[in-house]
Amino acid sequence: MSARRLLATAALLATATLAVTACDPNNPGADAPPATAAPSASASSSAQPTASAQPSGKPSAKPTTAHSGSAKPTGKGTPTADCTTAAQHPGHKVINVTAATATQVTATPTRFVCGPTIDDDGYYQPIGGTASYTFAPGATAELFVQGDASGPRSVPLTQFANHAGDCAHQRPVPEPYSCFGGNYDITVDGSGRITKISELYHP
């Protein structure tokens, strides 16, 4: 056989061998789809919800401190009638008694304060130094009784003096009386003498 015919035969055999190998069922890698056919990582991630779309479990609107603080008393502005009705009336003074006898009392002047702790309530605040107030002839006194028949009760000046002194020194007082801070409403005559003194109740 000539050399040219041998080369042609060898080429034919090589081509047949390649064709058989490509169709061989025992070589699955030969028919595997290209890697580009698999879904890409970007495609699979795009199908999942993003972090912004997932519920976080936290409220979207948090309360601000401005809203939570708006319910607190401010102590500013004009006091309401609930507060000012307890203030002293024309012709009256409120004093804080520190000592008392049947003829005079030693006390500190006060001013009425609305808030700021409680906007619609107030209290009498002692101001300045102490002063002496003398009882006018015929002066009367009242102590506050708390109970089934709450209210002022007329008492002699000597009983008032004992009660006021005990309260000023934080000593116990006999029932049905109690101590309410030592504030007393007084009316005075043209000479500044006390014509009536009444204990003020405050819880």
Secondary structure by P-SEA (a helix, b strand, c coil): ccaaaaaaaaaaaaaaaaaaaaacccccccccccccccccaaaaaaaccccccccccccccccccccccccccccccccccccccccccccbbbbbbccccccbbbbbbbbbbcccccccbbbbbbccbbbbbbbccbbbbbbbbbcccbbbbbbcaaaaaaaaaaaaaccccccccccccbbbbbbbcccccccbbbbbbcc
